[in-house]
Amino acid sequence: MTADDEVPIYDPEILKKFHLGERHETLKQDESLCVRPLYMSDYGRGFLELLGELTQVGNISEEQFQEQFNLMKNSHGTYYCTVIIDTIKDRVVGASTLLMERKFIRGCAWRARLEDVVVSPDYRGKQLGKCIVEILTNLGKALGAYKMTLDCNDKMLTFYNQLGYAKEPGNANVLSIRFPAPTLEPKL
Ligand SMILES: CC(C)(COP(=O)(O)OP(=O)(O)OC[C@H]1O[C@@H](n2cnc3c(N)ncnc32)[C@H](O)[C@@H]1OP(=O)(O)O)[C@@H](O)C(=O)NCCC(=O)NCCS
């Protein structure tokens, strides 16, 4: 592993600045767990396998992962990919991403999105899902977003409702169009 591998996808000081992560009640109860930004080296800690619990991931080489990581890292405060690590097993056991989207509306505001919330099956039921959602929701708020949204299926509504997310009457539709042959790189 090189020093580059330990590069975080965003500055860990941001979590400390807003007192997020280290003081969360769930993490205080188990010192082997910590929350931090995704590292490039998390490729080797089972990050992609964990995302496989959420959806289809595909065969992503370490080189592909690093290239995507660097594009996200260099995107000027857009991607806050965050993980929960079991520091004893040195494995990624939880993950989610806060996406900060720049807008022209509302005086050039930020809109926040919560993406890809997942906890390893062996670690479920220990409040880790709740923990990472709370941390990233507080981060979105602290970074100045005017609202934060997420997409989920019907079965997940109770989980997110108890964390403060609610359907807005008359404004709770997610519309999708799926493309049969997506390309990896935009055809610019
Ligand atoms: C959803 C998921 C992240 C929850 O993680 P978790 O660590 O097991 O959840 P927590 O232990 O933090 O649960 C917190 C609370 O939510 C409840 N909860 C957990 N999963 C739930 C679900 N699927 N539906 C309803 N409530 C749920 C728990 O009972 C708990 O309630 P309590 O505080 O009253 O005890 C995890 O089950 C997972 O990774 N699932 C597969 C991926 C997925 O579906 N992600 C969501 C995409 S929108």
The ligand as an SDF file (V2000), in Angstrom:
LIG
                    3D

 48 50  0  0  0  0  0  0  0  0999 V2000
  -31.3270   -0.4700    5.6450 C   0  0  0  0  0  0  0  0  0  0  0  0
  -30.0640   -0.7350    6.4210 C   0  0  0  0  0  0  0  0  0  0  0  0
  -29.0000    0.2800    6.0020 C   0  0  0  0  0  0  0  0  0  0  0  0
  -30.3690   -0.5820    7.9250 C   0  0  0  0  0  0  0  0  0  0  0  0
  -29.1490   -0.7360    8.6130 O   0  0  0  0  0  0  0  0  0  0  0  0
  -29.1120   -1.2260   10.1370 P   0  0  0  0  0  0  0  0  0  0  0  0
  -27.7690   -0.8560   10.6680 O   0  0  0  0  0  0  0  0  0  0  0  0
  -29.5050   -2.6390   10.2530 O   0  0  0  0  0  0  0  0  0  0  0  0
  -30.2460   -0.3330   10.7930 O   0  0  0  0  0  0  0  0  0  0  0  0
  -30.2610    0.2350   12.2670 P   0  0  0  0  0  0  0  0  0  0  0  0
  -29.7790   -0.8240   13.2040 O   0  0  0  0  0  0  0  0  0  0  0  0
  -29.5340    1.5230   12.3040 O   0  0  0  0  0  0  0  0  0  0  0  0
  -31.8140    0.4880   12.4700 O   0  0  0  0  0  0  0  0  0  0  0  0
  -32.2690    1.6480   13.0750 C   0  0  0  0  0  0  0  0  0  0  0  0
  -33.7390    1.5110   13.2750 C   0  0  0  0  0  0  0  0  0  0  0  0
  -34.3800    1.3200   12.0000 O   0  0  0  0  0  0  0  0  0  0  0  0
  -35.1170    0.1010   11.9880 C   0  0  0  0  0  0  0  0  0  0  0  0
  -34.9250   -0.5240   10.6930 N   0  0  0  0  0  0  0  0  0  0  0  0
  -33.7960   -1.0740   10.2090 C   0  0  0  0  0  0  0  0  0  0  0  0
  -33.9820   -1.5400    8.9560 N   0  0  0  0  0  0  0  0  0  0  0  0
  -35.2880   -1.2940    8.6650 C   0  0  0  0  0  0  0  0  0  0  0  0
  -36.0990   -1.5500    7.5320 C   0  0  0  0  0  0  0  0  0  0  0  0
  -35.6100   -2.1730    6.4520 N   0  0  0  0  0  0  0  0  0  0  0  0
  -37.3770   -1.1410    7.5790 N   0  0  0  0  0  0  0  0  0  0  0  0
  -37.8820   -0.5210    8.6610 C   0  0  0  0  0  0  0  0  0  0  0  0
  -37.1560   -0.2440    9.7720 N   0  0  0  0  0  0  0  0  0  0  0  0
  -35.8790   -0.6340    9.7740 C   0  0  0  0  0  0  0  0  0  0  0  0
  -34.5100   -0.7360   13.0950 C   0  0  0  0  0  0  0  0  0  0  0  0
  -35.4470   -1.6410   13.6100 O   0  0  0  0  0  0  0  0  0  0  0  0
  -34.1190    0.3000   14.1090 C   0  0  0  0  0  0  0  0  0  0  0  0
  -35.2610    0.6860   14.8900 O   0  0  0  0  0  0  0  0  0  0  0  0
  -35.0780    1.0480   16.4470 P   0  0  0  0  0  0  0  0  0  0  0  0
  -34.1780    2.2500   16.5070 O   0  0  0  0  0  0  0  0  0  0  0  0
  -36.4690    1.3160   16.8670 O   0  0  0  0  0  0  0  0  0  0  0  0
  -34.4310   -0.1530   17.0440 O   0  0  0  0  0  0  0  0  0  0  0  0
  -29.5420   -2.1840    6.1770 C   0  0  0  0  0  0  0  0  0  0  0  0
  -30.5790   -3.0830    6.4890 O   0  0  0  0  0  0  0  0  0  0  0  0
  -29.0850   -2.4360    4.7530 C   0  0  0  0  0  0  0  0  0  0  0  0
  -27.9300   -2.1940    4.4410 O   0  0  0  0  0  0  0  0  0  0  0  0
  -29.9840   -2.9530    3.8920 N   0  0  0  0  0  0  0  0  0  0  0  0
  -29.6110   -3.2840    2.4980 C   0  0  0  0  0  0  0  0  0  0  0  0
  -29.3650   -2.0320    1.6750 C   0  0  0  0  0  0  0  0  0  0  0  0
  -30.5720   -1.0960    1.6590 C   0  0  0  0  0  0  0  0  0  0  0  0
  -31.7040   -1.5070    1.4540 O   0  0  0  0  0  0  0  0  0  0  0  0
  -30.2770    0.2150    1.8730 N   0  0  0  0  0  0  0  0  0  0  0  0
  -31.2820    1.2580    1.8370 C   0  0  0  0  0  0  0  0  0  0  0  0
  -31.3660    1.8210    0.4700 C   0  0  0  0  0  0  0  0  0  0  0  0
  -32.6160    3.0890    0.3860 S   0  0  0  0  0  0  0  0  0  0  0  0
  1  2  1  0
  2  3  1  0
  2  4  1  0
  2 36  1  0
  4  5  1  0
  5  6  1  0
  6  7  2  0
  6  8  1  0
  6  9  1  0
  9 10  1  0
 10 11  2  0
 10 12  1  0
 10 13  1  0
 13 14  1  0
 14 15  1  0
 15 16  1  0
 15 30  1  0
 16 17  1  0
 17 18  1  0
 17 28  1  0
 18 19  1  0
 18 27  1  0
 19 20  2  0
 20 21  1  0
 21 22  1  0
 21 27  2  0
 22 23  1  0
 22 24  2  0
 24 25  1  0
 25 26  2  0
 26 27  1  0
 28 29  1  0
 28 30  1  0
 30 31  1  0
 31 32  1  0
 32 33  2  0
 32 34  1  0
 32 35  1  0
 36 37  1  0
 36 38  1  0
 38 39  2  0
 38 40  1  0
 40 41  1  0
 41 42  1  0
 42 43  1  0
 43 44  2  0
 43 45  1  0
 45 46  1  0
 46 47  1  0
 47 48  1  0
M  END
$$$$
